[in-house]
Amino acid sequence: MTTAMGAALRRIQLGNALSAFGNGFTVPYLYVYVAKVRDLGASTAGVVLAMLAISALAVLPLTGRAIDRRGPLPVAVVGTVSAALGALGMGLSVSQAQVIASAVALGAGIAVIQPALATMIVWCSTTVTRSRAFATQFFLNNLGLGIGGLVGGLLVDPAHASSFVRLFAIEAAMFLVLGAAVATVRLPRAPKVEDAVPTGERPQGAWRALFADRRMVWLCVLGFVLFFACYGQFESGLAAYATEVTRIAPATLGIALAANTAAIVVAQFVVLKLVERRRRSRVMALVGLIWTVAWVAAGLSGLVHGSQVIATTLLISTYALFGIGESLLSPTVAPLVADLAPASLIGQYNSAFALVKQLALAIGPAVGALMVGHGMSAAYIGMLVLCALGITVLSLRLGRMLTPVQDNPHRAAAAPVRAVQDAETAVAVA
C-alpha cells in the first residue's frame, strides 16, 4: 500500500509541476496580451483578470460537494479539461466576448483543480508524511511557474499575436498532461462518504458541520489574513508601492519576483527539516513575524530618498522574506486543513479553504491598488504590518484550540514508539 501510495503521489506531483510550467508561460503576459496584442483595451483586460477570480468564487462552493461525493479524481480531470479549453480559447480569441468566456473556463478549471489535487495528496499520504507532500507540491509549483515564465519570455513577441497563441497552446497541452496523469492514478481506497451525511441533504449538512468546527473557522480567518497580506499584494499594492513610492524601475520588479521564487526554491526543504517536527501554530506565528519585518523593509524603502541602491535592496529583500514565509506555510497550513477535516468532508474543507484564499486574492489587490493609488502609502504599509502581527496572534490562539496530534503530528506519532522503547528498557533492566 505504501509503495502504491508513493507511486500515485509522484505521478500527481509530476503532472502538477508540468501544469505549473505551462501556466508560467502566460501568467506574466495576460494583461499585455488582452489589452495590447488583441487591442481590446485596458478595461477588457481588467474584466478578464476579474473573471478569473469571479468564476473561481462561483464554482468553489460546489466543488467540495462534488469531490466528497464523486471522488477527487474525476473532479480533477473535469477541471483540467475546462482549464485547457479556456487556455486554448484565450489564445484564439479575437473579440471581447470570446476572451471573457475563455477566462471564465480557465478560472473555473484552475479553481476546481486545486482542492481536487489537495484531496488526492491527502489520500496518498499519511498524517506524518503529509507536510513533506504539500511542501513538495509547493516547491514544484513555484519551480514550474518560474521556469515557464523564463521560457515564455524567450518565445513571446508582442508584435506577433501568433507567438501568444503558441504560449496558450502550450499551457492548454500541459493542463491535458495533468489530466492524463491524474486519470491514470490508482488512488488508495477512499473513505465512504455516503454514510456520513444523507445524499439529499449533503450540501446543507456539510456546510453546517464546517461552520460548527471552531478550529476550522479560526483557520479560515487566519488563512484570509495570510493571503490578503502576501499573495493579494504581489501584483497590485506592493507593485504599485514599489514603482510609485520607492520609485524602482518596472524591470526591477522582475528581479524582485525572481528573488521571491529563488528564496522558495532554495529554502523549501531546508526549512522543512527545521519545522516539520515543531508545532504548526508556532511555525505560522513565526511567518507573521517574518512578514512584519518584510513590510517594515518595504516601508523603509519608500523613505530612503538618498540612495536608490539601498531602497531597491530593501524592496527586493521584502520579496525574498515573503518567499521564506511561504516556505514555512506550505508544510503547515494545507496539511492542517486535511487533519481538521472529517474523513467524509475532506473535499469540502479543502474547497472552503480554497474559497477563502480566492476571496483574499480578489479583495487584496483592490484594497492595495486603491490605497497606494490615492496617496495612502503610509496607511497601506501600516495596515499590512498590523495584518502580519495579526497572523502571529491568530496562530498562537489557534494553537490553543488544536490537539497535540493536530498541532504536531510528528511528535504525537513518536510518542507510542518512545513508550514501547521505555517499556522494553524497563523489562530488560528488571
N, C-alpha and C positions, 0 to 999 in steps of 0.2 A: 504493500500500500504506500509506504514512504517513497519507494522508487517511482511508482506511478505518479504520485503527487508531485515529486520533483520534476519529472519529465513534463507533466502538464503545465507546471508553473514556468518552466523555462520556455515553453512554446508561447505561452501568454506574454511573457516579458519580451521575447523577441519580436512578436507581432506588434506589441505596444511601442517598442523602440522604433520600428520601421514606420509606423503611422506618425509618430512624433517627428521623425526625419522628413516625411512628406509634408507635414503641417508646417514645418520650419521654412519650407520653400516659399510659402505665400503669406504668412502672418505679417512680416515686416512691410509688405508691399501692397496690402489690400487697399488701404486708403488711396495711395497713388494710382493704383490700377483703376479703381472706380471713378475717381474724380478727374484724373488727367488722361490716362490711356484710353478709356472708353468715353471720355469727355462728358460725363454725366453730372459733374459739378460736385462741390464740397457738401452740399445739402444731401444729395443722394448717397454719398459716401458715409455721411453721418447716420443716415437711416439704415444703411446696410450694417454698419457696426452695431447699431441699436437692435436690429432684428436678430442678430446672432445671439444677443443676450435675452431678448424677449421670447424667442422661440424656445430657448433653453428653460426659461421660467415656466413656460406653458406645458412642457412635456414632463418635467421632473416630478411634479406631484403624482403623475400616473405611472412613472417608471418603476417605483418601488413595488407597487402592487403587481405589475407585470413580472418583475424579477422573482418575487416570492411565490407567485402562482405558477409561472411557466419555467422558471429557472433562469439563471443569468446568461446561459449560452445563446439561446435563440434571440434574446433581447439584444445582446451584444452584436449578433450578426445583422439584425434589422438596423441597428444604429450605424454599423459600418456601411451598409448599402445606402442608407439615407445620406450619410456624410459624403460618400463617394459621388453620388448623383449631384449633391449640392456643389461639391468642388468642381466637378466637370462642367456643370451648368454655369458656374461662376465664370469659368474660362471662356465659355462660348456665348455668354450674354452680351447683347449689344443695346438693350433697352433698359429703362428703369424698372419696369415690371419684372423682366427676366432676372435681373441681378438681385432684386429683393426676394423673389421666390427662391432663388438658389441659396441666398443667405439663410432663409428660414429652414430649408432642408439641411444645410450644413450645420447650423447652430443646433438644431434639434438632434441630429445624428450624433454630434460630439457630446452633447449633454447626456444622451442615453448611454453612450459607450462608457463614460466614466464610472457611474455606480455599478454597471454590469461587470466591468473588469475588476472593480474593487471587491465585488462579491465573489467573483471567481478566484481571486487571490486569497480571500478568506477561506474558501472551501479547499484550497490546495496548500494551506499552511496550518500550523498549529499555533496555539497561544504564544509559545516560546519563539517560534521561527517567524512569526508574522511581522515583527518590526523590521527584520532584515529584508523580508519580501517587499514590503512597501518602500523601504529605503532604496532598494534596487530599482523598483519601478520609477521612483522619482529621479534617480540618477540617470537612468536610460532615457527618460522623457527629456530632461534638460540637455543631455548629450545629443540626442537626436534633433531637438529643436535648434541647438547651436550649430551643428554640422549642416543641417538642412538650410539654415539661414545663410551660412557662408557659401555653400554651393549654389543656392538660389541667386545670391548676389552676383556670382560669376556668369550665370546664364541669362539674367534679366536685362532687357534693353527697353527703356521707356519709349523709345521711338518706334518700336515694333510690337504691336499687340500680340503677334504670334509667339513671342518669347514668353508672355504671360500665360497664353494658352498652354504652352509646354509645361510651365510650372504647376498649373492647376491640374493638368492631366497626370503629372507625377504624383501629386497629392492624392488624387482620386485612386490611382493604382495602389498606393500604399495603404489606403483605407481598405481596399479589397483584399490586400495581402493580410491585414489584420483579421478581416472577416474569415478568410480561409484558414488562418492559423487557429483561431478560437473554435471554428466549426469542427475541426478535427481533434480537438482536445477531449480526452476521456476524463471527465470530472469524477472525483470520488462520489460515493453515494450521498446524495443531498438529504438533509432532514425533511421529512414530510411536513408540508406546511398546512395541508388542508385540515389537519386535526386541531390546529391551534385556534383558528378563527373560522366560523362558518363562511362559505364562499359568498353567499348573498350579502353579508354584512361586513365583508373583509375591509373595504376602504375605511369605513367609519371606525371599526374596531381597531384597525392598525394605527390610525392617526390618534385615536384616543389613548391607546397604550403608549405611544411615543410621548405624547404631551404629559402623560401621567408619570413618566420617568424623569424625576427631578434632575438626575445626573446628566441625562441626555439633553434636556432643555438647557441646563447650565453650559454644557459643552457647545451647544449650538450658539449660545450668546457669545461665548469665548471665541468660537470659530468666526463669527461675523466680525468681531473686532480685529482678529488676526488678519483676515483677508482684506478688510477695509483699510487697515493701517499699512499694508505692504503691497500686495498684488493690485489692489484697487487704485494705487497711486503711481505705479510704474510708468504707464503710458499717458498719463494726464497731468495730475497735480505736480508730481515730482519732476516730470519732464518740463512742464511749464516753469516751475520754480528755477530749474537749472538754467534754462535759456534766458528767462526774463529778469531774474534776480541775481543769480550767480554769474550770469552772462557768459556761459561757456558756449563754444561753437556747437551747432546741432550735430556735427560729425562726432564730437566728443561723447555724445550720448551713446553712440555705438560702442565706444570703448568702455563706458560705464556698465552697459548691459553685458558686455563680454566679461568684465570683472565679476559681475554677479554670477554668470554661468561658470566661470573658472573657479570661483570660490566654492560653488556647489560640487563641481566635479572633483576638485582636489580634496575638499573637506569631508565629503559624504561618508566614506567608510572609516575614516579616522574618527570622525565624530560618533559614528555608530558604535564603535568599540568602547568609547568613553561613556555613552549614555544608555546603552541597551540594558544594563543591569542596575540602572538607577530609576528612581521614581519618576513616572511620566509627568506628574504635575510639577515637580521641581524643574524638569527639563523645559517645560513650556514657560514656567516662570522666568527661567534664565533667558529664554528668547525675548521676553518683554524687556529685560534689562539691556540686552544687546541692541534691540531696535530703538530703545531710548537713546543710547549712545549714537546710533546711526542718524536719528532725526536731529539730535543736537549738532552732529557734524554737518548735516545739511543746512541747518540754520546758520551755523558759523560761516559756511561757505558763501552765504549771501552778505555777510558783514565784513569779510576780508576784501577791502577795496584796493589795498596797496599792492597785492601780489596775486595775479591771476593763477600762477602755478599752485600756490597754497590753496586757493579756492577750488581749483579743479581737482586737486588731490583729495581735499575733504569730501567733495561730491562723489568722486569715484569710490572713496572709502565707504560712503553711505551704501552704495550698491553692493559692495563686497560684504559688508556687515549683514545686509539683508540676506545674502546668499548663505552665510554661516547660520543665520537664524532658520532659514528654510531647511537646511540640512538637519538641524535639530528637530524640526517639526515632522519631517517625513516619516521617521520611525516611531513617532509617538501618537499623533492625532488620529490618523486613519486606523491603525490597529486598535486604538481605544474605542472608536466608534463601533468597530466589529465586536469587541469584547463586551460592550454595554448591551448589544442587541440580543433579544431572544432568538433562538435558532430559526424560528419561523418568520422573523421580521428583519433579517439581515439586509435584504434588498431595500426595505422601507427605510431603515436607519441610514444606509449609505445614500439613498436618494434624497432624504431630508437634509443631510449634511451638505450634499452637493447643491441643493436648493439654497441653503444659507450662504454658501460660497458664491453662488451666482448672484444673489441679491447684493452681497457686498461688492462684487465686481461691477454691478450695474450702478449702485449708488456712489461708491467711492470715487470713480473718475469724474462724475458730475459735480460732486462737492469740491473736489480738489481743483478742477479747472475753473469753477466759478469763483472760489476764494482767491486763487492766485490771479486770475484774470481781472478781478475787481480791486487789486492792490492790497489784499488782506494777507500778505505773505507771512507776517509775524504771527497773526492769529492762526494761520494754517499750520505753521510749524508747532506752535503751542498746542493746538488741538491734537496733533499726532504724537507729540511727546506724552500727553495725557493718555492717549489711547494705548501707547506702548507700556506705560506704567500700569494701566488698567489690565493689560494682559497678564502681568505678574500677579496682581491682586486676584483676578478671576481664577487663575491657575492654582494658586495656593488654596483658595476657597474650594475649588473643585476637588483638590487632593483630599480634603477632609471628608468629602462625600463618598470617595471611592473605597472599595475593599482593597486589602493588601494585594490580592491577585490581580485586580484591575489596574492598580497603580504601578505594580512592579511584578509582572508575571515571571520573570527570571528568578527572582529571589523566592517567590512562592513555590516555583517548581523545584528549586534546590532544597527547600526545607524538608520534604519527605526523605530525600536522599541522605541529608545530614542526619536525620533521625534514625534511619536504618544503620548508617555507619556508626553512630553513637551506641546503638543497641548492640551491634556486633562487637564493638570495642569493650563494652561492659561485660559481655559474655566471655570474651577472651580473657579479660582480667580475672573474672571470677573462676 
